[in-house]
Amino acid sequence: MAVAPFVCDLKSAPVMHVRRRCLPLIVGLSLIGPAELAMPLREGHASAALAASSGLTAQSFVAAAVARSGSAVVTLETQRTVRAAGGAGLPQGLLIDPFFQRFFGLQGSPSPRARVERGQGSGVIFDAQGLVLTNAHVVENMDRVMVGLPDGRRVSGEVVGQDTVTDLAVVKLKGGGLWPTASLGNSDRLRVGDWAIAVGNPFGLENTVTLGIVSNLNRNVSQLGIQGKRLDLIQTDAAINPGNSGGPLLNAAGEVVGINTLVRSGPGAGLGFAIPINRARTIAEQLVTQGRASHPMVGIGLSTVPAPTPGGTAPRGAVVRSVMPGGPGALAGLQVNDVIVSVAGKPVRNPAEVVTAIDRSAVGQELILSVKRQGQKIPVTVRPVEMSALKTP
């Protein structure tokens, strides 16, 4: 017997029509036999019956995944003091002049106004020494960082290092103790459609868990209209909200595969983005050992290879659109309109993959690019330099 869908809308339906509009629900309930209706509902009876009828287990893989790493997810409460000079921006030397004060009727010297700005984010303990991985924008320019653990402990945190290019930071928990740690997974093994579990503290609501899937991989941050960053992100439909920043994205096994960093608002809301953990792990190691992250660059501008026909599929590779004078690319002989088809022997499909391959190389070490120029394929050897070395004064 087919059951009509439940379409009752108590807010919009007139009172006289409520019974008729809700009838499908009554029909659906009538499928349960009299014995079941008369039986008192014991705890877990309904869920167990539903699981048995559908072949599902009563155990949730989400609960097991969160139990594995959830104890290492922390809340970061930040604070900084912002001071604004008094006197409507007038020079302090002029404001303290007695004649100026008498002439304009000023009473005494103005004192700077100060206000305290507070923020909150999430993080995950990835090392037993008390090292927390989070977003750089959570702790940037903060005077004080307090870290709250799920077991109720609150400890001070010290920013070990931060990298605004990848929006990652490492915070060290002060004091001794046994710190819970999360297991780090391998983000290179992720597939579109895999389960994704976001854990964090959105809107100050601690230990919030949301479930979704990996919607896509290798989303370049420039596709989101964000410039000045070097990130290929995991896209997920697991709910990520303000306060989730810096928290972990888990796989079905409870391993950290990403660090939540962005959420789209406005039209198209519901899309969240996370930094792949393999990338985050590399940056974290550099921040801990060096206090900063390294970003190799060759000084070229890239774009997608034009399609041979209007509306056609763009060929693989990336076109060189600009070459910085004196940069590694120029010194290696790269020219405008060269098409880069592979980096270090690995084929590249688009500009984002070229940038990622260069970013994973080492500063100062030779990197071989395979380039198509006027129908011929030639090798070009470049030596990437640190990003700061290419910044113009």
N, C-alpha and C positions, 0 to 999 in steps of 0.2 A: 504494500500500500504506500503510495507516494505521499509525502508530507509537504504541505505548502510552506514556503519560507516565512519567517517571522518578520513582518513589515510594520509592526505596531509603532506609531509615533504619538506618544501621549501628549507631547507639547503642541502638535499642530492639529490633532484630530478633535472635532467637537465632542463634548461629553456624551451625547446621545449615540455617537458612532463608535465609541471606544470598544464596546463589546464586539461589534462586527469586525472592526479592523484588527482586533487582537485574536480573532478566532483561530488562525493558523497555529498559534502557540498552544491553544487548548487542544486542538487536534493532535499536535505533536505529543503532548503529555499523555493523551489518551492511549498511546501505543504501549505505555507501561502498564503491566497487568495489575489487578486489584491487590494481589499479595504484596507486590513491590511498593505500591502506594501506601499500604497499611503498615509496612515495616518501618520502624524508626531508623533514621539515618545515623549510623555510627561513623565515627571519625575514619576517613579514608575509604568508606564503603563505596561512595559514588565514583571516586577517582579510580579505585581498583576495578570496579565493574566496567568502566569505560576503557581502561587499559586492556582488560582481558578481552573485551569485544573487538577491539581494534588491533590486537596483536602487539601493542606497545608495552614497554617495560615501565614500571612505576618509578624507576631510578632515572634521574635527569643527568645527562652528560654535562649540562651547563653547571649544575651544582657541583659535580665532581671537578670540573675545570677550575671553577672559582675557588673551591677548597684547596686546590693545589697552589695557587698563586695569590689569592685574595688577601692573605695576611700580610703581604708585602706591599700592598697598595696604600699609599699614604696621602694625607691632606697637607698641602703647603699653604700656610697663612703668611702673607707678606705685608710689610709696612714700610713706608718711607715718608719723610717730612719734606714738604715743599714750601719754600720760603719765597714770598713776594715782597719786593721793596716797597716801602710806603712813599708818600709824597708825590703820587701820580707820575712817577718816573723821572722826577727832577733830580739833578746831581746832588749827592749827599753834601758836598762842600758848600753848595749854595743854600741848602736847607738849614744848615747849622749856623749860618751867618746871622748874628743878632739883628743887624739892620734889615735884612731880608725878612726875618720873622716879624719884626715890628711893623714893617711896611705892609705885609700881606696878612697880618693878624694871626700868624701861626703860633701855637702854644707848644713850646718845647720842641725837641727833635723827634721826628717821626720814627717809630720803630717798625722793623719789617714784620709783615704778617706771615704767619705759618699755619699750615693745615696738614693734617695727617691723611695720607691716602692708603687705603687697605685693599688688598686683593686676595684671591684664593685660587688655587689650582690643585692639580693632582700630580702624583709621581709614583715611581715603583722602585723598591730597593732591589738592586741587581747584584750587589756584592756584600758578603758577610761583614766587611769592614764598615758597613753603614753608608754605602754610596747609593745615592738616589738619582735616577735618571728622570728628567722632566723637560719642559719646554723652556727655551731661553726667555720668551716673553713673559713667563710667569715670575721670574726672579730678576729680570733686568732692572738695574738702578734701584734696587731695594736695599733699605738700611737693615732690615731685620727679617729673618725667615724662621718661622716656627713650624715644626713638622709633627703632625698627629698620626699616630699609628692606630690600627683597628683594635688593638688590645687596650686602648685607653691612654697609653703613654704619650706625653708631649715633650719634645726635646728641641733644642735650638739646632739650626742648620747653618752651615757655612758654604757659600758658593765656591766650589773648587775651580770652575771654569765654565764659560758659556760661549756659544758660537751662534751669532745672529744669522749667519748665512744658511745654516741648516735648522735654526730655531731649536737647538738642543743645549742643555745645561746639565751639569753634575753638581749635586749638593751633598756635603759630608755631614752626617749626623754627629753631633758633639756628645762626648761622654762614652763610657763603655756600655757593654750589654750584648745580649744575644739578639741579633737582628734577623728577622725572617727575610728570606730572599725568594725572588721569583725565578723560575726556570726560563732561560732565553731559548727561543726556537730558531728556526732557519726560514727567513722570509723568502728566500729564493725558491723554496718548495711550494709556496702558496699557489693555488689555482683559483680562477674565477669560479665562484659558487661554493667555495669552502666556507664553513661556519666561521663567524667572527663574533667575539664577545668583548664588549667594551666595559671596562670597570673604572670607576672614578667617583668624583664628588660634585656632580653638577648642581649649581645653585646652592652649594653648601650642604647638600643631602649626601651624607657619607655612605660609602660602600654601596653605590648604586650599580646595578648590573643590567645591561641591555644586550639583546641578541639580534644578529642579522647575518648577512653573508658578505663575502668579499665580492664587491660589485665590479671592480676592475683593478688592474695593476698598472704600475708605471705611469701614473697620471703626472705629467710634468706640471710643476707649480705655475708655470707661465700660462698654462691653459686656463687657470683660474683668475688671470689678470693680476697676479702678484709678481712684481719684479724684484731683483736684487737677491733672490734666493736660488739655491741649487738643490732642488729636491725632486725626486720621483716618488709619488705618494701612492699608498694603498687606498682605494676608494671603497667605502662600506656603507650599508644602509643601517647598521647598528646605530642607535641613537647616541649622538655625541653633542653635548650641550655645554654652554659656558660653565667652567669649573672642571670639565673633563680634561682640559688641556694638560698634557704631560702624563696622563694615566695610560695604562697598557691596553692594547688590543690583543686578546688571547685567541688561540686556535682551540679546536675541540678537545685537545689534550691538556689544556691549561697552560701552554707555553706562550710566552710573550713574543708576538710576531710583529708588533708595531707600537709606536708611541703616538697617541691621539694628539692632533695638533690643530685641525681646522674643521669648521662646520659651515656649510653654506646656509645663509639666511635669505629671507625674501623669496622671490620666485625660484622654484626648484629646491626649496628647503627640504632637509631630510638627508642630504648627502654629507657624509663625514669623511675625513681624510686622516691617515696616519703615516708616520715616517717608518719605513721598513726597519726592522730591528737589526738586520745585518749592517745597514748604513749607520744606525744609531750606535751600535756597539763599537764600530771603528772610531766614530767621533768621540765617544765617551772615553775610550782608551787614550786618545790623543789629549783630551782635556785633563785627564788624571795625570799623565806622565809629563806633558809639556805645558799645561795650562792654557793651551790654545789649539785650534784645529787647523790642519793644513788643507789648502784648496789649490791644486795644480791648475794652471791655465796656459793656453798657447796664444791668446790674443787674436782670435778670429771671430767674426760674426757669421752665423749660419741660418739657413732657411730650408724649407722643404723643396725637394726636386720638383720642378714644374711637370705637370702631366703632359704627355705628348699630344693629347686632344682635349678640347674643352669638356670638362666633366669627367674625364678619364681618371684612372687610378695613378697616383703619383708613384714614380719608380722609387726603389730603395736608395737610401743614402742621404746626404746633406750637401747643399750647395754653399760654398764659401762666398759670402756677400761683401765682407770687409776684412781687411788685414791691418792690424795695428802696426804702424811703423816702428821698427826696432824690437818688436815682440818676437817670441819664439817661432811663431808661424811665418813671419816675414823672413827671419834669419834662415829658416829651413827651406824657403823657396815657394811656399804656398802662394797661390794667386787667386784673384777674384774669378769666380765661375768654375773653379775646381770643384769636383764632386767627390766627397769622401765616401767610400763604400765599405771600408773596414778599418778597424783600429786594433792594433796588436794582433792581427790575424783573425779577428772576429768580425763577421759582417754586421753592419749597422743599418737599421731601417729608416731612421729619421734623425733630425738634429738632437733630440733629447738623448738618444742612445750614444751619440758622439760625445756629448757633454758628460754623460755618466761614465763612459769609458775613460775619458781624460781625467775625470775627478778621482777615479779609482787607481790611477797611476801614481808614480812617485815624483816629487819635485826633483829636477836635475837629471833624472834617468831617461835614456833614449826611449822614444815611443814611435813605432813605425805606423804611418798612415798609408793606406792604399788609396790612390787618387786617380780619378778619370779626368784626363785633360785632352781635349780635342780628339776624342775617340780612342786614346791610348791610356792604358793603365800604368801608372808609375808609382814607385814607393817614395815616400817623403819621411825623413827622420827628424822628429822635433824633440826638444828638451823642455818640458813644461817648467814654468816658474811659479812661485807663490803669487796668489792673487794680489796681495798688497804691492808687489813689485811692478804690477801693470797699471796701478792707479795713477792717473795723471795728476800733477799738483794743482 
